[in-house]
């Protein structure tokens, strides 16, 4: 196992980011939060076939639905983990939604938000707590 990741029951959780209860990940650099869905979320959704992304320039509030993912199995909303302005979206996902399955923590990032209130990050889950959430969901002890 790589130092930068935690594996739990076949799911990968990276140590260099924060997580939400609704399976988004956040990585902050220079006041901008890159957001995507976790390995756990993409494996639950299975084959992702489409995405809806927010418009750049849109102001979002933490907890608000900002994007959607369609898979063969289900549709899922993606929530803003922090408040701020959407400054960039990953347009590759329109043509290659499968990047969310193939590389959820890398090329499959979804959008970037310029942080309005960095203290909101304190409400997100550190990797170890997110691992505990997966274990609860999966009935692992």
One Martini backbone bead per residue (centre of mass of N, CA, C, O) as a GRO file, in nm:
protein
  141
    1UNK     BB    1   0.097   0.036   0.022
    2UNK     BB    2   0.067   0.352  -0.004
    3UNK     BB    3   0.121   0.627   0.189
    4UNK     BB    4  -0.122   0.808   0.040
    5UNK     BB    5  -0.304   0.550   0.128
    6UNK     BB    6  -0.620   0.393   0.192
    7UNK     BB    7  -0.742   0.064   0.242
    8UNK     BB    8  -1.095  -0.049   0.203
    9UNK     BB    9  -1.238  -0.302   0.066
   10UNK     BB   10  -1.116  -0.184  -0.228
   11UNK     BB   11  -1.088   0.107  -0.126
   12UNK     BB   12  -0.978   0.440  -0.193
   13UNK     BB   13  -0.794   0.666   0.028
   14UNK     BB   14  -0.673   0.977   0.040
   15UNK     BB   15  -0.454   1.177   0.247
   16UNK     BB   16  -0.461   1.474   0.069
   17UNK     BB   17  -0.771   1.490   0.173
   18UNK     BB   18  -1.109   1.566   0.187
   19UNK     BB   19  -1.445   1.481   0.315
   20UNK     BB   20  -1.772   1.365   0.267
   21UNK     BB   21  -2.071   1.210   0.339
   22UNK     BB   22  -2.134   1.232   0.002
   23UNK     BB   23  -1.852   1.149  -0.158
   24UNK     BB   24  -1.656   1.384  -0.156
   25UNK     BB   25  -1.368   1.556  -0.264
   26UNK     BB   26  -1.091   1.766  -0.127
   27UNK     BB   27  -0.850   1.999  -0.273
   28UNK     BB   28  -0.627   2.244  -0.147
   29UNK     BB   29  -0.507   2.531  -0.345
   30UNK     BB   30  -0.473   2.852  -0.313
   31UNK     BB   31  -0.798   2.875  -0.234
   32UNK     BB   32  -0.861   2.609  -0.407
   33UNK     BB   33  -1.119   2.371  -0.470
   34UNK     BB   34  -1.099   2.047  -0.552
   35UNK     BB   35  -1.357   1.836  -0.702
   36UNK     BB   36  -1.491   1.505  -0.628
   37UNK     BB   37  -1.519   1.166  -0.642
   38UNK     BB   38  -1.498   0.879  -0.497
   39UNK     BB   39  -1.415   0.558  -0.519
   40UNK     BB   40  -1.665   0.461  -0.376
   41UNK     BB   41  -1.874   0.607  -0.554
   42UNK     BB   42  -1.791   0.490  -0.834
   43UNK     BB   43  -1.841   0.190  -0.753
   44UNK     BB   44  -2.144   0.224  -0.690
   45UNK     BB   45  -2.225   0.339  -0.979
   46UNK     BB   46  -2.028   0.254  -1.189
   47UNK     BB   47  -2.117   0.317  -1.506
   48UNK     BB   48  -2.034   0.616  -1.640
   49UNK     BB   49  -2.230   0.833  -1.886
   50UNK     BB   50  -2.273   1.117  -1.721
   51UNK     BB   51  -2.274   1.487  -1.692
   52UNK     BB   52  -2.322   1.764  -1.466
   53UNK     BB   53  -2.213   2.099  -1.464
   54UNK     BB   54  -2.117   2.383  -1.356
   55UNK     BB   55  -2.096   2.711  -1.398
   56UNK     BB   56  -1.884   2.932  -1.445
   57UNK     BB   57  -1.936   3.177  -1.177
   58UNK     BB   58  -2.083   3.025  -0.980
   59UNK     BB   59  -2.251   3.045  -0.681
   60UNK     BB   60  -2.192   2.854  -0.385
   61UNK     BB   61  -2.320   2.641  -0.135
   62UNK     BB   62  -2.292   2.455   0.112
   63UNK     BB   63  -2.480   2.158   0.014
   64UNK     BB   64  -2.528   2.214  -0.271
   65UNK     BB   65  -2.642   2.139  -0.573
   66UNK     BB   66  -2.401   2.122  -0.868
   67UNK     BB   67  -2.421   1.818  -0.968
   68UNK     BB   68  -2.423   1.531  -1.203
   69UNK     BB   69  -2.465   1.170  -1.223
   70UNK     BB   70  -2.457   0.912  -1.470
   71UNK     BB   71  -2.558   0.579  -1.468
   72UNK     BB   72  -2.665   0.271  -1.534
   73UNK     BB   73  -2.783   0.251  -1.229
   74UNK     BB   74  -2.768   0.578  -1.166
   75UNK     BB   75  -2.833   0.880  -0.998
   76UNK     BB   76  -2.627   1.166  -0.890
   77UNK     BB   77  -2.547   1.394  -0.662
   78UNK     BB   78  -2.352   1.694  -0.627
   79UNK     BB   79  -2.188   1.860  -0.366
   80UNK     BB   80  -2.095   2.134  -0.201
   81UNK     BB   81  -1.832   2.149   0.034
   82UNK     BB   82  -1.821   2.458  -0.043
   83UNK     BB   83  -1.803   2.795  -0.055
   84UNK     BB   84  -1.838   2.981  -0.374
   85UNK     BB   85  -1.659   2.994  -0.680
   86UNK     BB   86  -1.675   2.880  -0.989
   87UNK     BB   87  -1.367   2.849  -1.191
   88UNK     BB   88  -1.388   2.534  -1.282
   89UNK     BB   89  -1.419   2.274  -1.529
   90UNK     BB   90  -1.430   1.935  -1.647
   91UNK     BB   91  -1.481   1.899  -1.982
   92UNK     BB   92  -1.395   1.604  -2.041
   93UNK     BB   93  -1.653   1.467  -1.909
   94UNK     BB   94  -1.846   1.495  -2.149
   95UNK     BB   95  -1.671   1.281  -2.330
   96UNK     BB   96  -1.535   1.135  -2.041
   97UNK     BB   97  -1.700   1.003  -1.784
   98UNK     BB   98  -1.505   0.752  -1.719
   99UNK     BB   99  -1.295   0.907  -1.546
  100UNK     BB  100  -1.447   0.862  -1.278
  101UNK     BB  101  -1.363   0.559  -1.277
  102UNK     BB  102  -1.054   0.556  -1.355
  103UNK     BB  103  -0.984   0.874  -1.208
  104UNK     BB  104  -1.116   1.021  -0.940
  105UNK     BB  105  -0.834   1.175  -0.823
  106UNK     BB  106  -0.770   1.303  -1.107
  107UNK     BB  107  -0.895   1.333  -1.416
  108UNK     BB  108  -1.193   1.314  -1.251
  109UNK     BB  109  -1.238   1.580  -1.189
  110UNK     BB  110  -1.491   1.841  -1.174
  111UNK     BB  111  -1.431   2.105  -0.977
  112UNK     BB  112  -1.373   2.458  -0.893
  113UNK     BB  113  -1.337   2.644  -0.579
  114UNK     BB  114  -1.345   2.952  -0.447
  115UNK     BB  115  -1.293   3.033  -0.139
  116UNK     BB  116  -1.484   3.198   0.111
  117UNK     BB  117  -1.458   2.983   0.379
  118UNK     BB  118  -1.207   2.808   0.523
  119UNK     BB  119  -1.363   2.700   0.783
  120UNK     BB  120  -1.534   2.479   0.634
  121UNK     BB  121  -1.313   2.254   0.634
  122UNK     BB  122  -1.366   2.158   0.935
  123UNK     BB  123  -1.634   1.983   0.843
  124UNK     BB  124  -1.458   1.783   0.725
  125UNK     BB  125  -1.318   1.476   0.645
  126UNK     BB  126  -1.085   1.289   0.729
  127UNK     BB  127  -0.966   1.002   0.609
  128UNK     BB  128  -1.023   0.826   0.864
  129UNK     BB  129  -1.327   0.902   0.883
  130UNK     BB  130  -1.406   0.800   0.602
  131UNK     BB  131  -1.335   0.507   0.653
  132UNK     BB  132  -1.545   0.469   0.877
  133UNK     BB  133  -1.788   0.520   0.692
  134UNK     BB  134  -1.745   0.283   0.503
  135UNK     BB  135  -1.758   0.064   0.719
  136UNK     BB  136  -2.048   0.123   0.799
  137UNK     BB  137  -2.184   0.087   0.519
  138UNK     BB  138  -2.043  -0.219   0.489
  139UNK     BB  139  -2.023  -0.369   0.772
  140UNK     BB  140  -1.753  -0.300   0.900
  141UNK     BB  141  -1.501  -0.323   1.178
   0.00000   0.00000   0.00000
